[in-house]
Amino acid sequence: MATLVVIPVALGPSTTTAMFRDIPTRVASALHAEGRPLVVASDSGDLPSNLADAQGVASAKFDWAQSSTWDDVFSAAQPGSPVDRVFFTPDDSAPLPQIEAFIDYAKNKGVGRFVVFGTMAILDNVGPEMGVIHSFASKVSRVREHLEKTGVDFTVLQPGITLEHVAMNFSRSIRDNNEVTSATRDGKLYFITFEDIVDAARNALQTEKPTIGNQAVLGPRLYSYTDVAEILSGVLGRTITHRHVTEEQSAKDWANTSAPENQSSPQIEGLAKALQRLDELLASGEEEKLADAHPMAYYGKTRVEDWVAANRNLFV
């Protein structure tokens, strides 16, 4: 059985990918649970605590900018189980030239498939007004172009908005004010969960079918925030409403919730501006078009109704 590599597992701070920083660790844990030989790479070379004593899981020190560490990933593999598939996130610490060089290096070592954690599918065609999100999306696009040139199998996962982020942004207003606020109006979204993303990554890594290109990760059906408020009302036994606000107010609410002490920092201001544009896209129904635009999309199994019922404690 071939060995899979997951890099980089985030054990320290992150920025661009902060909201999804533990996805690589979740992917590694899921692959281990299935009995797959695994190398987990991080800047420290340490394993996450839940995998520290796991059999069949090796660790490797990895630094995008230090090619001398790259071979550690391959030498850590179990004898007779060479590395042939790699999952990675092109995070802030990964300069594009080093990512491209590593892809070439890994291909020469026998890697035939890469799975990359990318940006939301709805952001495919956004411009510089998205700030740091646009910068990350541009990097992912360049990574895809390089993968295409190498001739390997690859999948760029494009997740939607997760219910975990909905809870992070709105749990306080739901508890205190019985309301969800957004600037998405009646736009509908394919809400997903972290578990859906992990399942999509596992599938992309382990399928025997050739994979080439982007893959949107979508929920099983479309919901507006008004739908979500109605579901919350039914589960919590009290009326939750969806209050429509402007894009500017929605971004301000996000900044106040996510970084109340750093709202004036350039990064937070840039993200808030980007989220205003995202709300505009969602309000205009852009996410509703994703199913037609991505015929090979991966559909998660978790319905909003089931997730809210299982996590009602977050809102009481």
C-alpha positions as CSV (number, residue, x, y, z in Angstrom):
1,M,0.0,0.0,0.0
2,A,1.4,3.4,-1.0
3,T,2.1,6.1,1.5
4,L,0.3,9.4,1.5
5,V,1.8,12.7,2.6
6,V,-0.1,15.5,4.3
7,I,1.7,18.9,4.4
8,P,1.9,21.3,6.1
9,V,0.1,20.4,9.3
10,A,-0.2,23.7,11.1
11,L,1.1,23.6,14.6
12,G,1.8,27.3,14.8
13,P,0.1,30.6,13.8
14,S,-1.3,31.1,10.3
15,T,-3.0,34.0,8.5
16,T,-4.5,33.5,5.0
17,T,-5.7,30.0,5.7
18,A,-6.4,30.5,9.5
19,M,-10.0,29.5,9.3
20,F,-9.1,26.2,7.7
21,R,-5.8,25.7,9.4
22,D,-6.6,22.4,11.0
23,I,-7.9,20.8,7.8
24,P,-4.6,19.0,7.0
25,T,-4.6,17.5,10.6
26,R,-8.2,16.3,10.1
27,V,-7.3,14.8,6.7
28,A,-4.3,13.0,8.3
29,S,-6.5,11.7,11.1
30,A,-9.1,10.4,8.7
31,L,-6.5,8.6,6.5
32,H,-4.9,7.0,9.6
33,A,-8.4,5.8,10.8
34,E,-8.6,4.0,7.4
35,G,-5.3,2.3,8.0
36,R,-3.3,4.2,5.3
37,P,0.4,4.5,5.8
38,L,1.1,8.2,6.3
39,V,3.8,10.8,6.5
40,V,2.7,14.0,8.3
41,A,5.0,17.0,7.6
42,S,5.2,20.2,9.6
43,D,7.7,23.0,10.2
44,S,8.7,21.5,13.6
45,G,8.7,17.8,12.5
46,D,6.3,17.0,15.3
47,L,3.1,15.1,15.0
48,P,-0.3,16.5,16.2
49,S,-1.0,15.2,19.7
50,N,-3.8,12.9,18.5
51,L,-1.4,11.1,16.1
52,A,1.7,11.2,18.3
53,D,1.7,7.5,19.1
54,A,-0.2,6.3,16.1
55,Q,1.2,3.2,14.3
56,G,1.8,3.7,10.6
57,V,2.1,7.5,10.9
58,A,5.6,8.9,10.4
59,S,6.6,12.6,10.9
60,A,8.9,14.7,8.9
61,K,10.3,18.2,9.3
62,F,9.3,20.3,6.3
63,D,10.1,23.8,5.1
64,W,8.9,25.1,1.8
65,A,11.9,27.4,1.6
66,Q,14.5,24.8,2.5
67,S,14.7,22.2,-0.2
68,S,17.1,20.3,2.0
69,T,14.1,19.2,4.1
70,W,12.1,17.9,1.2
71,D,13.8,14.5,1.1
72,D,12.9,13.9,4.7
73,V,9.3,13.5,3.6
74,F,10.2,10.6,1.3
75,S,12.8,9.0,3.6
76,A,10.2,8.9,6.4
77,A,8.0,6.5,4.4
78,Q,7.7,2.9,5.5
79,P,9.9,0.5,3.6
80,G,8.0,-1.0,0.7
81,S,5.4,1.8,0.8
82,P,6.8,4.7,-1.3
83,V,5.1,8.0,-1.3
84,D,2.9,8.4,-4.3
85,R,0.3,11.0,-3.3
86,V,0.5,14.3,-1.6
87,F,-2.0,16.7,0.0
88,F,-0.9,20.2,0.7
89,T,-2.1,23.8,1.3
90,P,-0.2,26.6,-0.4
91,D,-0.3,28.7,2.7
92,D,1.4,32.0,3.5
93,S,4.8,30.4,4.3
94,A,5.0,28.8,0.8
95,P,6.5,31.0,-1.9
96,L,5.2,30.1,-5.3
97,P,8.6,29.2,-6.8
98,Q,9.3,26.8,-3.9
99,I,5.9,25.2,-4.4
100,E,6.5,24.6,-8.1
101,A,10.0,23.3,-7.3
102,F,8.6,20.9,-4.7
103,I,6.0,19.6,-7.2
104,D,8.8,18.8,-9.7
105,Y,10.9,17.2,-7.0
106,A,8.0,15.1,-5.7
107,K,7.1,14.0,-9.2
108,N,10.7,12.8,-9.8
109,K,10.4,10.9,-6.5
110,G,7.4,9.0,-7.8
111,V,4.4,11.1,-6.7
112,G,1.7,10.8,-9.3
113,R,-1.2,12.7,-7.6
114,F,-1.5,15.9,-5.8
115,V,-4.5,17.2,-3.9
116,V,-4.4,20.9,-3.2
117,F,-6.6,22.8,-0.7
118,G,-7.7,25.9,-2.6
119,T,-10.2,28.8,-2.4
120,M,-13.9,28.9,-2.8
121,A,-15.2,28.2,-6.3
122,I,-17.3,31.3,-6.2
123,L,-14.0,33.3,-6.1
124,D,-12.6,31.9,-9.4
125,N,-13.0,35.2,-11.3
126,V,-12.7,37.9,-8.6
127,G,-10.1,40.7,-9.0
128,P,-7.7,42.6,-6.8
129,E,-10.6,44.1,-4.8
130,M,-10.6,40.9,-2.8
131,G,-7.1,41.8,-1.4
132,V,-5.3,39.0,0.4
133,I,-8.0,36.5,-0.7
134,H,-7.3,37.4,-4.3
135,S,-3.6,37.0,-3.7
136,F,-4.2,33.5,-2.3
137,A,-6.5,32.6,-5.1
138,S,-4.0,33.8,-7.7
139,K,-1.3,31.6,-6.0
140,V,-3.6,28.6,-6.2
141,S,-4.3,29.3,-9.8
142,R,-0.6,29.4,-10.6
143,V,-0.1,26.1,-8.7
144,R,-2.8,24.5,-10.8
145,E,-1.1,25.8,-14.0
146,H,2.1,24.2,-12.9
147,L,0.5,20.9,-12.0
148,E,-1.1,20.8,-15.5
149,K,2.3,21.2,-17.1
150,T,3.8,18.3,-15.1
151,G,1.2,15.8,-16.4
152,V,0.4,14.4,-12.9
153,D,-3.1,13.7,-11.6
154,F,-4.3,16.5,-9.4
155,T,-7.4,18.0,-7.7
156,V,-7.8,21.5,-6.4
157,L,-10.5,21.4,-3.8
158,Q,-12.7,24.5,-3.7
159,P,-14.8,24.5,-0.5
160,G,-17.9,26.5,0.1
161,I,-18.9,28.3,3.3
162,T,-18.8,26.0,6.3
163,L,-21.4,25.7,9.0
164,E,-18.6,25.9,11.5
165,H,-17.9,29.4,10.3
166,V,-21.6,30.3,10.4
167,A,-21.5,29.3,14.1
168,M,-18.3,31.2,14.7
169,N,-19.8,34.4,13.2
170,F,-23.3,34.2,14.4
171,S,-23.5,32.1,17.6
172,R,-23.4,35.2,19.9
173,S,-26.1,37.1,18.0
174,I,-28.3,34.0,17.9
175,R,-27.8,33.5,21.7
176,D,-28.2,37.2,22.6
177,N,-30.5,38.7,20.0
178,N,-32.2,35.7,18.3
179,E,-31.0,36.8,14.9
180,V,-28.7,36.0,12.1
181,T,-27.4,39.1,10.2
182,S,-26.1,39.0,6.6
183,A,-25.9,41.0,3.4
184,T,-26.7,38.0,1.2
185,R,-30.4,38.9,1.0
186,D,-32.2,35.8,-0.5
187,G,-29.0,34.3,-2.1
188,K,-28.7,30.6,-1.5
189,L,-25.5,28.8,-0.4
190,Y,-24.3,25.2,-0.5
191,F,-23.3,25.1,3.2
192,I,-20.8,22.4,4.0
193,T,-18.9,21.2,7.1
194,F,-15.2,20.5,7.8
195,E,-16.1,16.8,7.7
196,D,-17.4,17.3,4.1
197,I,-14.0,18.9,3.1
198,V,-12.1,16.0,4.7
199,D,-14.2,13.4,2.9
200,A,-13.6,15.2,-0.4
201,A,-9.9,15.2,0.3
202,R,-9.9,11.5,1.2
203,N,-11.8,10.7,-1.9
204,A,-9.5,12.8,-4.2
205,L,-6.4,11.1,-2.7
206,Q,-7.6,7.6,-2.8
207,T,-9.8,7.3,-5.9
208,E,-8.4,5.1,-8.7
209,K,-9.9,7.3,-11.4
210,P,-7.6,9.9,-13.0
211,T,-8.3,13.4,-11.6
212,I,-7.5,16.6,-13.3
213,G,-8.6,20.1,-12.3
214,N,-10.7,22.0,-9.8
215,Q,-13.4,20.3,-7.7
216,A,-16.0,22.4,-5.9
217,V,-17.0,21.0,-2.5
218,L,-20.7,21.7,-2.1
219,G,-23.4,20.8,0.4
220,P,-26.3,18.5,-0.4
221,R,-28.7,21.3,-1.2
222,L,-29.0,25.1,-1.3
223,Y,-30.1,27.2,1.7
224,S,-30.5,30.9,2.2
225,Y,-29.7,32.5,5.6
226,T,-33.5,32.9,6.0
227,D,-33.8,29.1,5.7
228,V,-31.0,28.7,8.3
229,A,-32.9,31.0,10.7
230,E,-36.0,29.0,10.2
231,I,-34.1,25.7,10.9
232,L,-32.6,27.3,14.0
233,S,-36.0,28.3,15.2
234,G,-37.3,24.8,14.9
235,V,-34.4,23.2,16.7
236,L,-34.0,25.8,19.5
237,G,-37.7,26.3,20.1
238,R,-37.7,30.0,19.8
239,T,-37.9,32.4,16.9
240,I,-34.6,33.2,15.1
241,T,-34.8,35.8,12.3
242,H,-32.6,36.7,9.4
243,R,-31.9,40.5,9.6
244,H,-30.7,41.9,6.3
245,V,-27.9,44.5,6.6
246,T,-25.6,46.3,4.1
247,E,-22.3,44.7,2.9
248,E,-20.4,47.3,4.9
249,Q,-22.3,46.5,8.2
250,S,-21.9,42.7,7.6
251,A,-18.1,43.2,7.2
252,K,-18.0,45.3,10.3
253,D,-19.9,42.7,12.3
254,W,-17.4,40.1,11.1
255,A,-14.4,42.1,12.1
256,N,-15.9,42.8,15.5
257,T,-16.5,39.1,16.1
258,S,-13.3,37.7,14.6
259,A,-10.7,40.3,15.7
260,P,-12.2,42.8,18.1
261,E,-8.8,44.1,19.1
262,N,-7.3,44.3,15.6
263,Q,-10.0,45.8,13.5
264,S,-7.8,48.7,12.3
265,S,-5.0,46.4,11.2
266,P,-4.4,46.3,7.4
267,Q,-5.0,42.6,7.2
268,I,-8.4,42.8,9.0
269,E,-9.4,45.8,6.9
270,G,-8.4,43.9,3.7
271,L,-10.4,40.9,4.7
272,A,-13.4,42.9,5.6
273,K,-13.3,44.6,2.2
274,A,-13.0,41.2,0.6
275,L,-16.0,39.9,2.5
276,Q,-18.1,42.8,1.3
277,R,-17.4,41.6,-2.3
278,L,-18.2,38.0,-1.3
279,D,-21.6,39.0,0.1
280,E,-22.4,40.8,-3.1
281,L,-21.6,37.7,-5.1
282,L,-23.7,35.5,-2.8
283,A,-26.6,38.0,-2.9
284,S,-26.6,37.9,-6.7
285,G,-27.0,34.1,-6.7
286,E,-23.5,33.3,-7.9
287,E,-23.2,30.2,-5.7
288,E,-26.5,28.8,-7.1
289,K,-24.7,28.5,-10.4
290,L,-21.9,26.3,-9.1
291,A,-23.6,23.0,-9.7
292,D,-23.9,23.7,-13.5
293,A,-20.4,25.2,-13.6
294,H,-18.8,22.3,-11.8
295,P,-20.3,19.0,-13.1
296,M,-17.6,17.0,-11.2
297,A,-18.4,18.7,-7.9
298,Y,-18.1,16.7,-4.7
299,Y,-21.3,16.8,-2.6
300,G,-21.1,16.5,1.1
301,K,-23.7,14.5,3.1
302,T,-24.4,16.9,6.0
303,R,-27.7,18.7,5.9
304,V,-28.0,22.0,7.8
305,E,-30.9,20.5,9.7
306,D,-28.8,17.6,11.0
307,W,-25.8,19.8,11.8
308,V,-27.8,22.3,13.7
309,A,-29.5,19.6,15.7
310,A,-26.2,18.0,16.6
311,N,-24.6,21.3,17.6
312,R,-27.6,23.1,19.2
313,N,-25.5,23.7,22.3
314,L,-23.6,26.4,20.4
315,F,-26.6,28.6,20.2
316,V,-28.3,28.2,23.6
